[in-house]
Amino acid sequence: MKTNLRSTGTIAGALLLAAFTGGYARANPLIGTIDIQGNATTQNVSDTALNQLAVASHFTSISALVDASGDTGSFVSIPNETPVTFTPFAFDALGVYPLWTFSVGGHTYSYNTTSVALDYKNSGFINLSGVGDVYLDGVDKTPGTWSLTDTIQANTVTFSYVSTSQVPDAGSTAGLIALGLAGIGIWVLLRRRGNADLAA
């Protein structure tokens, strides 16, 4: 009886921890920064103000290449000027799936953004940012942030995009530790109950 209760407690703790940490497990987290440069076209809501950033509401096209000089971590092996396909999007979009994608060496990278924030806009400058997830071959997934800057140069919107990916933040890690401790607590509780049953 005592042995069975100990085993049950250990299994319960392990299952609790596994249930809550499974969503964070990553076989191949994409840690680092990818820098993308290019040109874009913008329009206002009524599509009557081409590349007038002060009234722009959305992108109608984006042409971009990887700028390897700014890449770090998991992205350093991506060749310079690798073509990147962007999905045109509105500055108030709730999400873009995918925001961008490219393939290199038989592998496909992509980024789904779950938020778009217009941080600043005037006649010569736009800054947008957001959060989302970067994927490798549609499987490995890492949360990350992104920032996009547009400026007008010779009547052309110059496009600069930087995405930084990372492992779960300190808050998530602390939460996982707490869950692990909760699992141990369940095991201790069941063990004590087993001892009490044997003593009775």
N, C-alpha and C positions, 0 to 999 in steps of 0.2 A: 504493500500500500504506500509506504513512504517513498519507495523508488518511483512508483507511478506518478505521484504528485510532483516530485522533483522534475521528472521528465516533462510533465504537462506544463509546469511553470516555465521551464526553459523554452519550450516550443512556443508558448503563448507570447513570451517576451520577444522571441526572434520573429514571429509572424507580425507582431505589432510594428516592430522596427522596419521590417521589409515592406509592409503595406504602405508606410508613410514615406519611405525613402526611394521606393521603386521609381517614382516620377522624376527623381533627380539623377538617376543613374545614367551615365553617358559612356558609351564605348569609346568615343573619340571626340571629346570636347574641342571646339575650334577656338582656341585662346589666342588673342592678338588683335591687330588692327589691319584693315584693308582700306586703301586709299584709291578713290576712283575720280577721274577728271574727264571733262568733256564740254559739250555745248548743249543748250536746251532752248526750247521756245516756250513762251508763256502767253497766256491770253487772259482777258477779264471774263466776267460771267457771261457777257453777251457776245464774246468772240469778236470784238471790234477794236481791241487795243493790243496789237502784237508787240510782245517784248517791252511793254510799259510796266515796269515792276511795281510802281506805286499803286496800280489798280489791278495787278495780276491776281487771279484766283486759282489758276491751275496750270499744269504743264500739258502741252499738246504733243511734245516729242522730247526725247532725251537721247543724245548720242554720247556714249561714254567708253573709256578704256581704263584698265587697271594702271595705276601709277605705282610701280613696284618700289620706288624709292621711299615710299611712306609705309610699306607693309611690314608687319612684325609677326612674330609667333607662327601660328599655323599657316599664315598666308605668304611667308617669305619665298616660298618656292614657286609662286604663281608668276609666270613670265610677264615682263613689262608690256604694256599695250595690248593685253588680252581683251578682246571685245566683251562688253557687258551689255546685256539687254535689260533696259529699265521699262517698267510699266508706267506710262503717264498717269498722273494722279492730281486730284484736287487738294488744295491746301487745308481743307477741312475734312478730309477723308477719315473715316473711322479706322481703316486698315487697308493695306494693299498686299495682295497675295498672288504672285510674289512681287516685292518691290523691285528686286533685280535677280538676275541669274546669269551664270556663265559656265562654260565647260572647258576643262583643260586636263590633258593626260588621261582621257577616258572617264573623268569624274566631273560631276555637276555640283556646283555651289549655288545656293539660293538664299534669299532673305525675305521673310514675311514680317512686315511691320504691323503691329497691333495698335499703333497710335501715330498720329501726325499732329505736330504742334507748330504753329506759325509764331516763331519767337520774335521776329523783327522784320519790318518791311518799309522801304522808302523808294525813292525814284531810281536809285542805283544799286540797291542791295536787298537781298532776301535771305533770311536764315530760318530753316526749318529743322526740327529734330523729332525723335521718337524712340520707341523701344520695340523690340520684337525678338525674333529667333533666326539664327543663321543655320543652314542645313548643308550637309555634305551627302550627296546622292539621295536626298530626301529622307534620310534615316537619322544620322547623327545630328543632334540638335543642341544648340547652346544659346542661352539668352544673351542679348547685347543691346547696346545703344547705338544711335546713328545721328549724324549731323550733316546738313546739306546747306551749302552757301551758293548763291547766284549773284553775279555782278555783271554789269553792262560794260563791255569793252568793244568799241567800234561797232555799236549797234547789235552786238552779239551777246547773248546771255552765256557767260562762262560758268560752267557747272563744276562744283567741287563737293565731293561726298566722302565722308569718313565713317566707318563702322568699327566699333570696338566690341569684341565678344569676351565673355568671362565665365568662369565657373560660378555656381550659386554664391550669393553674397554672404557676409558674415551673419546676417539675421537668419538666413536659411540654415546655415551651418549650426548656429546655436539651437535652432528649433529641432534639428535632427538629433543633436546631442541630448536635448530634453526628452525626446521620444525614446531614445535608447535607454535613458535613465528610468523612464516610466516602465519600459519592458522589464528592466531589472527589478523594479519595485513589485511588479505583478509576480515575478518568480519568487521573491522573498516572502510575499504574502501567502502564496500557495504553499511554500515550504513550511511556514509557521503553522498554517492550518493542518498540514499533514502531521507535524510533530504533535500538535494538540490532540488530534484524533488518536494517535498512537498512545499518548499518555493516558487518555480516557479509557 
